Amino acid sequence: MIVVGVEASCDDTSVAVVNDKHQILSLNIISQTDMHKLYGGVVPELASRLHLNAIEKVFNDAIDNAGIKLSDIDAVCATAGPGLIGGLIVGIMFAKGLAVSIDKPFFPVNHLEGHSLTPRLADENLKFPYLLLLISGGNTQIVLVRGVGDYIIIGKTTDDACGECFDKVAKVLKLPYPNGVEIEKCAVNGDNNRFDFPKPMINESNADFSFSGLKSAVIRVVHSLEDVNGDVSSKDKSDVCASFQKVVCEILDKKIRFAFQDERVVQAKVNALVVAGGAGANKAIRETLQKIACDFGVDYVAPPLKLCTDNGAMIAWAGIERIKAGYKSDLLFSPKPRWPLSDLS
């Protein structure tokens, strides 16, 4: 089975060709980073226009790189939500048009389910059920993944997502976009004990997160370090990033350990701790999760870095999983800017 996946939910236009043997035949991405960097973050209207300009080329390159003909395609999938509505419309309409033109079924894919199932594309030995930390710019959730379309939210953020917190902290420090990567780089030489940032909700008896108070505290500290020109020294930036990153890892550690003790997780007998989403590419976060997995005696699975950020391969693979699970195509499906993972269960 050969499936095309289209992803255009935020600031990267991506098309991939994947087969049901866990092989990525091609993965093409056109990044919008250079354009959005001018504004310090993603501009939705600009993103949708850039998707429209790029999607045909990305698709043609993906087909050429895969070495296949249009007649070889068995199904077409596209991110149908959640995401920026303009980009979702561009991606889903292109995919629907392609499916109709080659007389193949179209499958709408939930972006979060794409992230949730990507580890199974990277590791064919990963079996259900597993405990997933879904951590990205818009979402921070601990999910019990029992099967395709079968998800139980064990913990979630009550306000800001972890990735959003990374972005806001990087922005106030005037670090380049994309922000999360720059915080990790800046933290390497920093003193992670210099600033004692708060850890919201860390002592509450649940697996839920809160990052808004942490974000606000870091911003206040940064402003206190600014000179008359509003600049912060390199040393101060490094110390802030290191201290901030350390606190984030401590929060994640506490909440995931609590999730492992949740009765639903215990009864499910999960066999792995899995990370997915853009912020899951952070090295410090990965090391924290690896230690937790070791302590609980389960496997630790993390997709390659190229599959952590938004990409067409995760959408194609989620489509393959849904086809195998018996889900039907839906050419009339409309894009949803809000589409919680729990709605699939």
C-alpha positions as CSV (number, residue, x, y, z in Angstrom):
1,M,0.0,0.0,0.0
2,I,1.4,3.4,-1.0
3,V,-0.2,6.5,0.6
4,V,0.4,10.3,0.0
5,G,0.3,12.5,3.1
6,V,-0.2,16.3,2.9
7,E,0.6,18.5,5.9
8,A,-0.1,22.3,5.9
9,S,-1.5,23.0,9.3
10,C,1.0,25.7,10.4
11,D,4.2,27.0,8.9
12,D,5.6,24.1,6.9
13,T,4.3,22.7,3.6
14,S,5.0,19.0,3.4
15,V,4.1,16.1,1.2
16,A,5.4,12.6,1.8
17,V,5.0,9.2,0.2
18,V,4.9,6.3,2.6
19,N,4.2,2.6,2.3
20,D,2.7,0.1,4.8
21,K,6.1,-1.5,5.3
22,H,7.2,1.4,7.4
23,Q,9.2,2.9,4.5
24,I,9.3,6.6,3.8
25,L,9.7,6.7,0.0
26,S,10.0,10.5,0.0
27,L,9.5,13.4,2.4
28,N,9.5,16.9,1.0
29,I,9.2,20.0,3.1
30,I,9.3,23.7,2.2
31,S,9.8,25.7,5.4
32,Q,8.4,29.2,5.9
33,T,10.8,30.0,8.7
34,D,12.7,32.7,6.9
35,M,9.5,34.6,6.1
36,H,8.0,34.3,9.6
37,K,11.3,35.2,11.2
38,L,10.8,38.7,10.0
39,Y,7.8,39.0,12.3
40,G,9.0,37.0,15.3
41,G,6.4,34.3,14.9
42,V,3.9,32.7,12.5
43,V,1.5,35.0,10.7
44,P,-1.6,33.0,9.8
45,E,-2.6,34.9,6.6
46,L,1.0,34.9,5.3
47,A,1.3,31.1,6.1
48,S,-1.8,30.2,4.0
49,R,-0.6,32.2,1.0
50,L,2.8,30.5,1.2
51,H,1.2,27.1,1.4
52,L,-0.8,27.9,-1.7
53,N,2.3,28.9,-3.6
54,A,4.4,25.9,-2.5
55,I,2.1,22.9,-2.4
56,E,2.1,21.9,-6.1
57,K,5.9,22.0,-6.2
58,V,6.3,20.1,-2.9
59,F,3.9,17.4,-4.2
60,N,5.6,17.1,-7.6
61,D,9.0,16.7,-6.0
62,A,7.7,14.1,-3.5
63,I,6.3,12.0,-6.4
64,D,9.6,12.4,-8.4
65,N,11.7,11.5,-5.4
66,A,9.6,8.5,-4.5
67,G,10.1,7.2,-8.1
68,I,6.4,6.4,-8.5
69,K,3.6,7.2,-10.9
70,L,0.2,8.7,-9.9
71,S,-1.4,5.3,-10.7
72,D,0.8,3.7,-8.0
73,I,-1.0,5.7,-5.2
74,D,-3.5,3.8,-3.2
75,A,-4.9,6.6,-1.0
76,V,-4.5,10.3,-0.3
77,C,-4.5,11.8,3.2
78,A,-4.3,15.4,4.5
79,T,-4.2,17.1,7.9
80,A,-7.8,18.2,8.5
81,G,-7.2,19.8,11.9
82,P,-6.4,21.1,14.4
83,G,-4.4,24.0,13.0
84,L,-4.6,27.4,11.2
85,I,-7.7,27.3,9.1
86,G,-6.2,28.9,6.0
87,G,-3.4,26.3,5.8
88,L,-5.8,23.4,6.5
89,I,-8.1,24.6,3.7
90,V,-5.1,24.7,1.2
91,G,-3.9,21.2,2.2
92,I,-7.2,19.4,2.4
93,M,-8.5,20.9,-0.9
94,F,-5.3,20.0,-2.8
95,A,-5.5,16.5,-1.4
96,K,-9.2,16.1,-2.2
97,G,-8.6,17.3,-5.7
98,L,-5.7,14.8,-6.2
99,A,-7.8,12.0,-4.8
100,V,-10.7,12.7,-7.2
101,S,-8.4,13.2,-10.2
102,I,-6.8,9.7,-9.7
103,D,-10.0,8.1,-8.5
104,K,-8.5,7.1,-5.1
105,P,-10.0,7.4,-1.6
106,F,-9.3,10.5,0.6
107,F,-8.8,10.2,4.4
108,P,-8.8,13.3,6.7
109,V,-6.2,12.9,9.4
110,N,-6.2,14.5,12.9
111,H,-2.8,16.3,13.2
112,L,-2.4,15.1,16.8
113,E,-3.1,11.5,15.9
114,G,-0.4,11.9,13.2
115,H,2.1,12.8,16.0
116,S,0.7,10.1,18.2
117,L,1.2,7.3,15.7
118,T,4.5,8.5,14.2
119,P,6.6,6.5,16.7
120,R,5.1,3.3,15.2
121,L,6.3,4.4,11.7
122,A,9.8,4.8,13.1
123,D,9.8,1.7,15.2
124,E,7.8,-1.2,13.8
125,N,8.2,-3.1,17.0
126,L,6.2,-0.6,19.0
127,K,3.0,-2.2,20.0
128,F,-0.2,-0.8,21.7
129,P,-0.8,0.3,24.4
130,Y,1.8,2.9,25.2
131,L,2.0,6.1,27.2
132,L,2.6,9.2,25.1
133,L,3.9,12.6,25.9
134,L,2.6,14.8,23.1
135,I,4.5,18.0,23.4
136,S,4.4,20.8,20.8
137,G,3.8,24.5,20.2
138,G,0.0,24.1,20.7
139,N,-0.4,21.0,22.8
140,T,1.0,19.3,26.0
141,Q,-0.8,16.1,26.9
142,I,0.0,12.7,28.4
143,V,-2.0,10.2,26.5
144,L,-2.7,6.5,27.0
145,V,-2.7,5.2,23.4
146,R,-4.6,2.0,23.4
147,G,-5.0,1.7,19.6
148,V,-5.8,3.7,16.4
149,G,-8.6,6.1,17.3
150,D,-8.5,5.0,20.9
151,Y,-7.0,7.6,23.2
152,I,-7.4,8.5,26.9
153,I,-6.1,11.8,28.1
154,I,-4.3,11.2,31.4
155,G,-3.0,14.8,31.8
156,K,-3.1,18.0,29.8
157,T,-2.1,21.7,30.1
158,T,-4.7,23.9,31.8
159,D,-3.3,27.0,30.0
160,D,-0.2,27.5,27.8
161,A,1.4,24.6,26.0
162,C,5.0,23.8,26.8
163,G,6.1,24.6,23.3
164,E,4.3,28.0,23.5
165,C,6.1,28.7,26.7
166,F,9.5,28.0,25.0
167,D,8.5,30.3,22.2
168,K,7.5,33.2,24.5
169,V,10.6,32.9,26.6
170,A,12.8,32.9,23.5
171,K,11.0,35.9,22.1
172,V,11.5,38.0,25.2
173,L,15.2,37.0,25.2
174,K,15.3,38.2,21.5
175,L,16.5,34.8,20.4
176,P,16.1,34.0,16.7
177,Y,13.1,32.1,15.3
178,P,12.5,29.1,15.5
179,N,12.6,29.7,19.3
180,G,12.7,26.3,20.9
181,V,15.9,25.2,19.2
182,E,17.6,28.4,20.2
183,I,16.8,28.0,23.9
184,E,18.4,24.6,23.8
185,K,21.5,26.0,22.2
186,C,21.7,28.9,24.6
187,A,21.2,26.7,27.6
188,V,24.3,24.6,26.9
189,N,26.7,27.0,28.7
190,G,24.3,28.3,31.3
191,D,24.0,27.8,35.0
192,N,20.7,25.9,35.6
193,N,20.7,26.7,39.3
194,R,21.0,30.5,39.1
195,F,17.3,31.2,38.9
196,D,14.7,29.4,41.0
197,F,11.7,29.6,38.7
198,P,8.2,28.4,39.9
199,K,6.8,24.9,39.1
200,P,3.1,25.4,38.8
201,M,0.8,22.5,39.8
202,I,3.8,20.2,40.4
203,N,2.6,19.1,43.9
204,E,-1.0,18.6,42.8
205,S,-2.3,15.0,42.7
206,N,-2.9,14.8,39.0
207,A,-1.0,14.7,35.7
208,D,-2.2,18.1,34.5
209,F,0.3,20.9,33.6
210,S,0.4,24.6,33.9
211,F,3.0,26.7,32.2
212,S,1.5,30.2,32.2
213,G,3.0,31.1,35.7
214,L,6.4,29.8,34.7
215,K,6.3,31.8,31.5
216,S,5.4,35.0,33.3
217,A,8.0,34.5,36.0
218,V,10.8,34.1,33.4
219,I,9.6,37.2,31.5
220,R,9.7,39.2,34.7
221,V,13.3,38.1,35.4
222,V,14.4,38.8,31.9
223,H,13.0,42.4,32.1
224,S,14.9,42.9,35.4
225,L,18.2,41.9,33.6
226,E,17.8,44.3,30.7
227,D,20.2,47.2,30.4
228,V,19.2,50.8,29.4
229,N,18.9,49.6,25.8
230,G,16.6,46.7,26.6
231,D,19.4,44.1,26.0
232,V,20.4,41.1,28.1
233,S,24.0,39.9,28.3
234,S,24.9,36.5,26.8
235,K,25.7,35.1,30.2
236,D,22.3,36.1,31.6
237,K,20.6,34.7,28.6
238,S,22.4,31.3,29.0
239,D,21.6,31.2,32.7
240,V,17.9,32.0,32.1
241,C,17.6,29.3,29.4
242,A,19.4,26.7,31.4
243,S,17.3,27.4,34.5
244,F,14.0,27.5,32.5
245,Q,14.8,24.3,30.7
246,K,15.7,22.5,34.0
247,V,12.4,23.5,35.5
248,V,10.4,22.3,32.5
249,C,12.1,18.9,32.7
250,E,11.4,18.7,36.5
251,I,7.7,19.4,35.8
252,L,7.5,16.9,33.0
253,D,9.3,14.3,35.2
254,K,6.9,14.7,38.1
255,K,3.7,14.6,36.0
256,I,4.7,11.6,33.9
257,R,5.7,9.6,36.9
258,F,2.2,10.4,38.4
259,A,0.6,9.3,35.1
260,F,2.4,5.9,35.3
261,Q,0.6,5.4,38.6
262,D,-2.8,6.3,37.2
263,E,-5.1,3.3,37.5
264,R,-6.0,3.4,33.8
265,V,-2.3,3.2,32.8
266,V,-1.6,0.5,35.4
267,Q,-4.4,-1.7,34.1
268,A,-3.4,-1.1,30.5
269,K,0.1,-2.5,31.2
270,V,1.8,-0.1,28.8
271,N,5.0,-1.4,27.2
272,A,6.6,1.9,26.3
273,L,7.0,5.6,27.1
274,V,6.8,7.6,23.8
275,V,7.4,11.2,22.9
276,A,6.0,13.0,19.9
277,G,5.7,16.6,18.7
278,G,8.1,19.4,17.9
279,A,9.3,20.1,21.5
280,G,10.1,16.4,21.8
281,A,13.2,17.1,19.8
282,N,14.7,18.9,22.8
283,K,17.7,16.9,24.1
284,A,17.1,17.6,27.8
285,I,13.5,16.6,27.5
286,R,14.5,13.3,25.8
287,E,17.0,12.5,28.4
288,T,14.4,13.1,31.2
289,L,12.0,10.7,29.5
290,Q,14.6,8.1,29.0
291,K,15.3,8.0,32.7
292,I,11.6,7.7,33.6
293,A,11.2,4.8,31.1
294,C,14.2,3.1,32.7
295,D,12.8,3.5,36.2
296,F,9.4,2.1,35.2
297,G,10.9,-0.8,33.3
298,V,9.4,0.1,29.9
299,D,10.9,0.9,26.5
300,Y,11.6,4.5,25.5
301,V,10.7,5.3,22.0
302,A,11.4,8.7,20.3
303,P,11.0,9.3,16.5
304,P,14.0,10.7,14.6
305,L,14.2,14.4,14.9
306,K,13.0,15.0,11.3
307,L,9.7,13.3,12.3
308,C,9.1,15.3,15.5
309,T,8.2,18.5,13.7
310,D,5.2,18.7,11.4
311,N,5.6,16.6,8.3
312,G,3.7,14.7,5.6
313,A,5.1,11.3,6.6
314,M,3.2,11.3,9.9
315,I,0.0,12.1,8.1
316,A,0.5,9.4,5.5
317,W,1.3,6.9,8.2
318,A,-1.7,7.8,10.3
319,G,-3.8,7.3,7.1
320,I,-2.3,3.8,6.7
321,E,-3.0,2.9,10.3
322,R,-6.7,4.1,9.9
323,I,-7.1,2.2,6.6
324,K,-5.8,-1.0,8.3
325,A,-8.1,-0.4,11.2
326,G,-11.1,-0.3,8.9
327,Y,-11.9,3.4,8.8
328,K,-13.7,4.7,5.7
329,S,-12.7,7.5,3.4
330,D,-14.6,10.8,3.8
331,L,-14.4,13.2,0.8
332,L,-16.9,15.5,2.4
333,F,-15.0,16.1,5.6
334,S,-14.5,19.8,6.4
335,P,-11.3,21.1,8.1
336,K,-11.5,21.8,11.9
337,P,-9.2,24.5,13.4
338,R,-10.1,22.8,16.8
339,W,-10.2,19.0,16.9
340,P,-9.2,17.4,20.2
341,L,-7.6,14.0,20.2
342,S,-10.2,12.8,22.7
343,D,-12.9,13.4,20.0
344,L,-11.5,10.4,18.1
345,S,-12.2,7.9,20.8
